[in-house]
């Protein structure tokens, strides 16, 4: 198994993406610690080493948890923040526009820097972005700006971590429609898009993906790429944003 001997922390493990990563890491042989809220049932289900209530926006909460764990090899931030602002930019206040930008960049900064202080040589920090970073779509408010900021933060931190040998990679995915039924806060977003399209949610989610490969990205495909990125097989990759959109976005 490609993560044998590795210790991993997954922030936001209670969501669809975080839970998917946690399961994949455990199945690949890692000792996995879950961070988030109400994770006891998931920890028992997947055989995680532990679960703790951690607020990924609070440096004290994240630092205390990381300090208790000691050294580790993998950190993945998969927290989700409700970001459906639903109105054109011209109708948003600066405070409303800033909500996703502040939340996603803050949580990425807090968790990544806490991990970097405790990473073993060869460790890897995985951050998550979305195709909204390069594809404007209305009305998504500040979400695309937040994704672009996370990508740049990831590259900058990778450059600063060069002396330590710690890698940092950002996984940029497009919408994973099945996550709506796997505990994701994105269900609210899909529901609103379906309402605007005038179709039931299930019908909206079952529409063929607008990708070069003709299908929507799945949670399994997402996990497969993430596993590669945090494994030693990807040891030559850092300061990289990996496009996992099945060709919805080029480059």
HELIX and SHEET records of a PDB file:
HELIX    1   1 UNK A   16  UNK A   27  1                                  12    
HELIX    2   2 UNK A   40  UNK A   46  1                                   7    
HELIX    3   3 UNK A   59  UNK A   69  1                                  11    
HELIX    4   4 UNK A   89  UNK A   91  5                                   3    
HELIX    5   5 UNK A   94  UNK A  116  1                                  23    
HELIX    6   6 UNK A  131  UNK A  133  5                                   3    
HELIX    7   7 UNK A  143  UNK A  160  1                                  18    
HELIX    8   8 UNK A  162  UNK A  164  5                                   3    
HELIX    9   9 UNK A  177  UNK A  181  5                                   5    
HELIX   10  10 UNK A  186  UNK A  197  1                                  12    
HELIX   11  11 UNK A  201  UNK A  205  1                                   5    
HELIX   12  12 UNK A  219  UNK A  230  1                                  12    
HELIX   13  13 UNK A  232  UNK A  234  5                                   3    
SHEET    1   A 7 UNK A  50  UNK A  53  0                                        
SHEET    2   A 7 UNK A  31  UNK A  36  1                                        
SHEET    3   A 7 UNK A   7  UNK A  11  1                                        
SHEET    4   A 7 UNK A  72  UNK A  77  1                                        
SHEET    5   A 7 UNK A 119  UNK A 130  1                                        
SHEET    6   A 7 UNK A 167  UNK A 173  1                                        
SHEET    7   A 7 UNK A 240  UNK A 244  1                                        
END                                                                             
